[in-house]
Amino acid sequence: MKMTTVCPKPKQHGATLNSDYIIPASVVSDTCVKTQLKSNIKCYKRLVLSLSIFASLLCLVIITIIVISTTFQKNKGVSRLGTKPVACVICNKLSQNISGSEVFLNSLTREVSDGVELCCAYRGHQLSALLELILRLREKDSVPILVNSAVRVLFQHEGFEMDPLVEHVRGVEVLPDGLKIIHPGFYYVYSSIHFRPESPRPCKDFQYQTWNQYLEKKSPLDPAQSGCLLKVAHTCCDICTRDEETSYTGGVFYLDKNDVVQIAIDGFGLVNFRRDTSFVGLMMLSTGRSKQQ
């Protein structure tokens, strides 16, 4: 049975009709479906547009975060290179086997200046660690640290160059703080330090006018054999020209495998490390595995 829908008939101008229009239900149903379909399409377009905008914003945020992070990392490295430390202390003065000090030492930034290793503080926590180490050092030894206390010289190796004024290596291993012996035997060991103050003031104005250099041996296999091999003193002189304020020393010693030859000086800050007048070296005279040989 075919269903129908009765709709009011619109009034016509000049006449009035009492009959009604008869509209089939299928026509009404098709109209409603088309209207609903158009509405769904509009909603789908709005949803797609919203998702596209959200995805674009999310990508923009991610890219911004990546750029900021990369810039921060670069600036962090540049600031470290271009920023001066708040304070620096010679590392050898801080590392004196004080219990629990390793954590504070490891937090400091280590740098090399004029052949000497410095422990520096750039940030607040590093400065706190440095102050803690100084306080512990004073508690351990009430005697104040002298300015002219001996400091080991660090080597800046530039080997394998055909320049007579540049360090060269053969048969030994260059460590940051010395020369490590590879083959046991008798060696002639020598060193020269240029003690020339950078200050134009005369020597009589300095608190310490006599400085020393120490040629030392560290023997890991036999610690009892470690110690000072040679010591030479240099007195500050305002009119000295013959020796150019250098302090040269040398001698023949038996050095075992893994022994380390080191140089220590006092009067740090009054030493000019020129390549032609400040150097250390050794040469093997004979081989052997014991002093008796």
Number of C-alpha atoms within 10 A of each C-alpha: 3 6 8 13 12 11 10 10 13 10 10 8 6 5 6 10 9 7 8 11 11 12 13 13 13 13 11 12 11 11 11 11 11 11 11 12 12 11 11 12 11 12 12 12 11 12 12 12 12 12 12 12 11 12 12 11 12 12 11 11 12 11 12 12 12 11 11 12 12 12 11 12 11 11 12 11 10 11 11 11 10 8 9 11 15 12 15 18 15 18 18 14 16 20 13 11 9 12 7 10 17 13 9 18 19 12 16 22 15 17 14 13 10 16 15 18 21 21 23 23 23 16 13 10 13 21 20 14 19 23 15 14 21 15 11 16 21 13 10 11 9 8 9 8 11 9 12 18 14 19 20 22 19 19 21 14 13 11 13 11 11 9 10 9 13 14 18 15 15 10 11 16 14 19 15 15 19 21 22 22 20 16 17 19 20 22 19 16 21 17 21 20 25 22 30 18 18 10 10 7 10 12 17 11 8 13 9 14 14 16 21 19 26 22 23 19 23 20 19 14 12 10 11 9 13 16 13 15 16 17 16 15 15 17 14 20 16 13 10 9 9 7 10 13 22 18 20 20 18 18 13 15 16 19 29 23 16 18 24 23 25 24 26 19 22 22 20 20 14 17 20 18 16 14 13 12 20 18 19 21 16 19 14 17 12 12 15 14 14 12 12 5 9
